[in-house]
Amino acid sequence: MKRVDAILLFFLFSLSCQNLSLSNEKVVIATASNFLETLVTLKKDFESNHDIEIEIRSASSGILYAQILRGIKVDIFLSADEERADMIIEKKLARASDSFIYAVGKLALWFPGSVCQLSTMSKETAQECLIQSKRIGIANEKIAPYGRAAKETLDSLSLPRADQKLIRAENIGQTFALGVSQNVDAAFVAMSQLKKLKGSPSYWLVDSSSHAAINQKAVLLSQKKAHEGAKQFFDYLKSEDAQRRISAAGYHYQKAYLP
């Protein structure tokens, strides 16, 4: 009888240690700048239902990719494109099976000042407003997927002297800040950023045919030791609740990943 009690006590102790280990886990998520505020919302929802702490790091996808290659601790990488997520997989830092497109971004051309005062506008109106604009803000297209989409859109519009008007920011968050401070007359930003503005901002929701799709891919980085908390958040991102929140934040709905 004493032997059975001892085994039972050992089992309960082991189980409590496992639960304690999980509760003390900190999941580190590196996210592209455009998704930061949406991730903060998802973090609050997840932490309210799990005894797991989430730590967020944010920058452009290119900078985060470089940091991961240098060995910075990251459990989940939320890229603003597929390319850098796939490069992580090619480097054997994650498995292809541990990746999926968690959102498809929407690009918007925002006129924060007095150049154009229309809540929504056509492509033709946006072109005229860009011609009138002296400074156009975009994220650096070499490291920021939204910047690349913005440059592709500008090229498709064939505007005179457009390149001479460009003010490049490091990422889409800084591009949005340029618009908020009205240091530019126009700014290519994420639709999710405009969602948080009060009133009726003047913008053109860029036709998706003007640029390559902004498929934002998530990867669960491979660890020597399994990180259960990271796996739980990764699965949560695929849930209907999370996907509906992502859609409401200004992204295309990912029905394919709903259970």
C-alpha positions as CSV (number, residue, x, y, z in Angstrom):
1,M,0.0,0.0,0.0
2,K,2.8,2.4,0.9
3,R,4.4,1.6,-2.5
4,V,1.2,2.5,-4.3
5,D,1.0,5.8,-2.4
6,A,4.6,6.6,-3.2
7,I,4.0,6.0,-6.9
8,L,0.9,8.1,-6.8
9,L,2.6,10.9,-5.1
10,F,5.5,10.8,-7.6
11,F,3.0,10.9,-10.5
12,L,1.2,13.9,-9.0
13,F,4.5,15.7,-8.3
14,S,5.7,15.0,-11.9
15,L,2.4,16.3,-13.3
16,S,2.6,19.5,-11.2
17,C,6.2,20.1,-12.4
18,Q,5.1,19.8,-16.0
19,N,2.3,22.3,-15.4
20,L,4.7,24.7,-13.6
21,S,7.2,24.4,-16.5
22,L,4.5,25.3,-19.0
23,S,3.2,28.2,-16.9
24,N,6.7,29.6,-16.7
25,E,7.3,29.4,-20.4
26,K,7.6,32.6,-22.3
27,V,6.7,32.3,-26.0
28,V,8.8,34.8,-28.1
29,I,7.0,35.9,-31.3
30,A,8.8,38.0,-33.9
31,T,6.2,39.8,-36.0
32,A,6.3,42.1,-39.0
33,S,5.4,45.7,-38.1
34,N,2.1,45.8,-39.9
35,F,0.7,42.9,-37.7
36,L,1.9,44.3,-34.4
37,E,-1.4,45.8,-33.1
38,T,-3.4,42.8,-34.3
39,L,-0.9,40.5,-32.5
40,V,-1.3,42.5,-29.3
41,T,-5.1,41.8,-29.5
42,L,-4.5,38.1,-30.1
43,K,-2.0,38.0,-27.3
44,K,-4.5,39.3,-24.8
45,D,-7.1,36.8,-25.9
46,F,-4.7,33.9,-25.8
47,E,-3.2,34.8,-22.4
48,S,-6.7,35.1,-20.9
49,N,-7.3,31.5,-21.7
50,H,-3.8,30.0,-21.2
51,D,-1.2,30.2,-18.4
52,I,1.4,31.1,-21.0
53,E,3.2,34.5,-21.4
54,I,3.8,36.0,-24.8
55,E,6.7,38.3,-25.6
56,I,6.5,40.3,-28.8
57,R,9.4,41.6,-31.0
58,S,8.5,43.8,-34.0
59,A,10.5,45.1,-37.0
60,S,10.4,44.7,-40.8
61,S,10.4,41.1,-42.0
62,G,13.8,41.5,-43.5
63,I,15.4,42.7,-40.3
64,L,13.7,40.0,-38.2
65,Y,14.9,37.3,-40.7
66,A,18.5,38.6,-40.3
67,Q,18.2,38.5,-36.5
68,I,16.9,35.0,-36.6
69,L,19.8,33.9,-38.7
70,R,22.1,35.5,-36.2
71,G,20.6,33.3,-33.4
72,I,18.2,35.6,-31.6
73,K,15.7,33.6,-29.6
74,V,12.4,33.3,-31.4
75,D,9.7,30.6,-31.2
76,I,7.3,31.9,-33.9
77,F,8.1,34.2,-36.9
78,L,5.2,36.1,-38.4
79,S,6.5,37.4,-41.7
80,A,4.7,39.9,-43.9
81,D,5.5,37.7,-46.9
82,E,6.1,34.1,-47.9
83,E,9.6,34.6,-49.1
84,R,11.4,35.1,-45.8
85,A,9.4,32.4,-44.0
86,D,10.3,30.0,-46.8
87,M,14.0,31.0,-46.5
88,I,13.8,30.1,-42.8
89,I,12.6,26.7,-43.8
90,E,15.4,26.4,-46.4
91,K,17.9,27.1,-43.7
92,K,16.6,24.1,-41.8
93,L,15.4,26.4,-38.9
94,A,11.8,25.2,-39.4
95,R,9.8,22.5,-41.1
96,A,7.5,23.2,-44.0
97,S,4.8,21.4,-42.2
98,D,5.1,24.0,-39.4
99,S,4.1,26.9,-41.6
100,F,0.9,28.4,-43.0
101,I,-0.4,31.7,-44.4
102,Y,-2.0,33.4,-41.4
103,A,-3.2,36.5,-43.2
104,V,-3.3,38.2,-46.6
105,G,-2.5,41.9,-46.4
106,K,-4.5,44.8,-47.9
107,L,-2.5,47.8,-49.2
108,A,-4.0,51.3,-48.9
109,L,-2.8,54.6,-50.3
110,W,-3.6,57.2,-47.6
111,F,-3.7,61.0,-48.0
112,P,-3.4,62.3,-44.4
113,G,-3.2,66.0,-45.2
114,S,-5.1,68.4,-47.4
115,V,-4.1,67.1,-50.8
116,C,-7.2,65.0,-51.1
117,Q,-10.2,64.9,-48.7
118,L,-12.3,61.9,-49.8
119,S,-13.2,59.0,-47.6
120,T,-12.8,56.5,-50.4
121,M,-11.7,57.1,-54.0
122,S,-11.2,55.5,-57.4
123,K,-7.9,54.5,-58.9
124,E,-8.1,57.5,-61.3
125,T,-8.7,59.9,-58.4
126,A,-5.8,58.4,-56.4
127,Q,-3.5,59.0,-59.5
128,E,-4.5,62.6,-59.6
129,C,-3.9,63.0,-55.9
130,L,-0.5,61.4,-56.2
131,I,0.5,63.8,-59.0
132,Q,-0.4,66.7,-56.6
133,S,1.6,65.2,-53.8
134,K,5.1,66.4,-53.2
135,R,6.2,63.7,-50.8
136,I,5.1,60.0,-50.9
137,G,5.9,57.7,-48.0
138,I,6.6,54.0,-48.6
139,A,8.3,51.3,-46.6
140,N,11.7,50.2,-47.9
141,E,10.9,47.8,-50.7
142,K,14.2,45.9,-50.2
143,I,13.3,44.7,-46.7
144,A,9.5,45.3,-46.2
145,P,6.9,43.3,-48.2
146,Y,4.3,46.2,-48.0
147,G,7.0,48.5,-49.4
148,R,7.6,46.1,-52.3
149,A,3.8,46.0,-53.0
150,A,3.7,49.8,-52.8
151,K,6.6,50.1,-55.3
152,E,4.9,47.6,-57.7
153,T,1.7,49.7,-57.5
154,L,3.6,53.0,-58.2
155,D,5.3,51.4,-61.2
156,S,1.9,50.2,-62.5
157,L,0.5,53.7,-62.3
158,S,3.3,55.2,-64.4
159,L,3.3,58.5,-62.6
160,P,5.8,61.3,-63.8
161,R,8.7,61.8,-61.4
162,A,7.2,59.5,-58.8
163,D,10.7,58.1,-57.7
164,Q,11.8,61.7,-56.9
165,K,8.9,62.1,-54.4
166,L,9.5,58.9,-52.4
167,I,10.3,59.1,-48.7
168,R,11.4,55.6,-47.6
169,A,10.9,54.3,-44.1
170,E,12.4,51.2,-42.6
171,N,9.1,49.5,-42.2
172,I,5.3,50.0,-42.5
173,G,5.0,51.2,-38.9
174,Q,7.4,54.0,-39.6
175,T,5.6,54.8,-42.9
176,F,2.3,55.1,-41.0
177,A,4.1,57.4,-38.5
178,L,5.1,59.7,-41.4
179,G,1.5,60.0,-42.3
180,V,0.3,60.6,-38.8
181,S,2.8,63.4,-38.4
182,Q,1.9,64.7,-41.9
183,N,5.5,64.7,-43.0
184,V,4.3,63.2,-46.3
185,D,1.3,64.1,-48.5
186,A,0.6,60.4,-49.3
187,A,1.6,57.1,-47.7
188,F,1.3,53.5,-48.7
189,V,0.2,51.7,-45.5
190,A,-1.6,48.6,-44.4
191,M,-5.3,48.7,-44.3
192,S,-5.1,47.3,-40.8
193,Q,-3.4,50.5,-39.7
194,L,-6.1,52.8,-41.1
195,K,-8.7,50.7,-39.2
196,K,-7.6,52.3,-35.9
197,L,-7.9,55.9,-37.1
198,K,-10.9,58.0,-35.9
199,G,-13.1,59.7,-38.4
200,S,-13.0,59.0,-42.1
201,P,-9.5,58.9,-43.5
202,S,-8.9,59.7,-47.2
203,Y,-7.6,56.6,-48.9
204,W,-7.7,54.3,-51.9
205,L,-7.9,50.6,-51.2
206,V,-5.3,49.5,-53.7
207,D,-6.6,47.0,-56.3
208,S,-4.9,43.7,-55.5
209,S,-4.1,43.3,-59.3
210,S,-1.7,46.2,-58.9
211,H,0.8,44.2,-56.9
212,A,1.8,40.6,-56.0
213,A,-0.4,39.1,-53.2
214,I,0.8,40.0,-49.7
215,N,0.7,36.5,-48.3
216,Q,1.8,36.7,-44.7
217,K,3.3,33.4,-43.6
218,A,3.9,32.1,-40.1
219,V,6.6,29.6,-39.1
220,L,7.1,27.6,-35.9
221,L,10.9,27.5,-35.5
222,S,12.4,24.2,-34.7
223,Q,13.8,23.8,-31.2
224,K,16.1,21.2,-29.7
225,K,13.4,20.9,-27.0
226,A,9.8,20.9,-27.8
227,H,8.1,24.2,-26.8
228,E,4.5,23.3,-26.0
229,G,3.4,26.9,-25.3
230,A,4.6,28.0,-28.8
231,K,2.8,25.1,-30.4
232,Q,-0.4,26.0,-28.6
233,F,-0.2,29.6,-29.8
234,F,0.6,28.4,-33.3
235,D,-2.5,26.3,-33.3
236,Y,-4.5,29.2,-31.8
237,L,-3.6,31.3,-34.9
238,K,-5.4,28.8,-37.1
239,S,-8.5,28.8,-35.0
240,E,-11.8,30.3,-36.2
241,D,-11.7,32.9,-33.3
242,A,-8.2,34.1,-34.2
243,Q,-8.9,34.2,-37.9
244,R,-12.1,36.2,-37.4
245,R,-10.2,38.7,-35.3
246,I,-7.5,38.9,-38.0
247,S,-10.1,39.6,-40.6
248,A,-11.8,42.3,-38.5
249,A,-8.4,44.0,-38.2
250,G,-8.2,44.6,-41.9
251,Y,-6.9,41.4,-43.6
252,H,-8.4,38.9,-46.0
253,Y,-10.1,36.0,-44.3
254,Q,-8.3,32.7,-44.3
255,K,-11.1,30.2,-44.5
256,A,-8.8,27.5,-45.7
257,Y,-7.2,27.2,-42.2
258,L,-10.4,27.1,-40.2
259,P,-11.1,23.7,-38.6
